[in-house]
């Protein structure tokens, strides 16, 4: 099994009508458990493109979270595209149906009436429990309308709504239920500093040497041209196995001292 991937679905994200909030939160949810996000992508509501994207991710080896498009309105295609990507038919999930009917019953009684399960709007709601054959439910603590997981193969996929209030606890539940054995499995450390008024090219030989000499540590650099609050600088650091990171960081500081570079640890 590989890493973790994220797909955020919705034309409203690509058009700028809404700003994505899932990426940062998923990074945090994984980090709390000693895990990291390997990749992320945004997809619109075009069924052809979405099916192609899911077909590629299902063919990989990563655990994938998908946010958005699992409702039952005309612009929701994720359930159908997931089935098409795998060549699986959609089926009304019995337990999913029960959850939705419970929600219909609650909503009706809150309005002071008995539920009419045969009403067109309620029949439409049941489509939200039509998942690819063999899907496993993801419970939704907000309104009980579930998401679903496809666990077959090397690339498990977990599909949740686009609403953060629903999606985030559902993703946390999936991680804690299915992947607790992966938590904090590999010790990890990160050390970084700000180097002022240095060209990135001038520091590249140092970065290359550190990357070559300290196995288990990865060097990174994030240059900034500066603004009204700070001068031009480079965030320079190492991340990976704690022992390797400590040694590489010490060597980096020593070399910066030799260069008489101005820097500040973060």
Secondary structure, DSSP 8 states (H G I E B T S, - for coil): ---EEEEEE-HHHHTTSS---HHHHHHHHHHTTT--EEEEEEE-S-HHHHHHHHHHHHTSSSEEEEES--SSSTT--HHHHHHHHHT--EEE-HHHHHHHHHHHHHHHHHTTS---TTSHHHHHHHGGGEEETT-EEE--TTTS--EEEE-SSSS-EEEE-S-HHHHHHHHHHHHHHH-GGGTT-S--EEEEEEEES--HHHHHHHHHHHHHHSTTEEEEEEEE---SSS-SEEEEEEEESHHHHHHHHHHHHHHHHHTT--EEE-
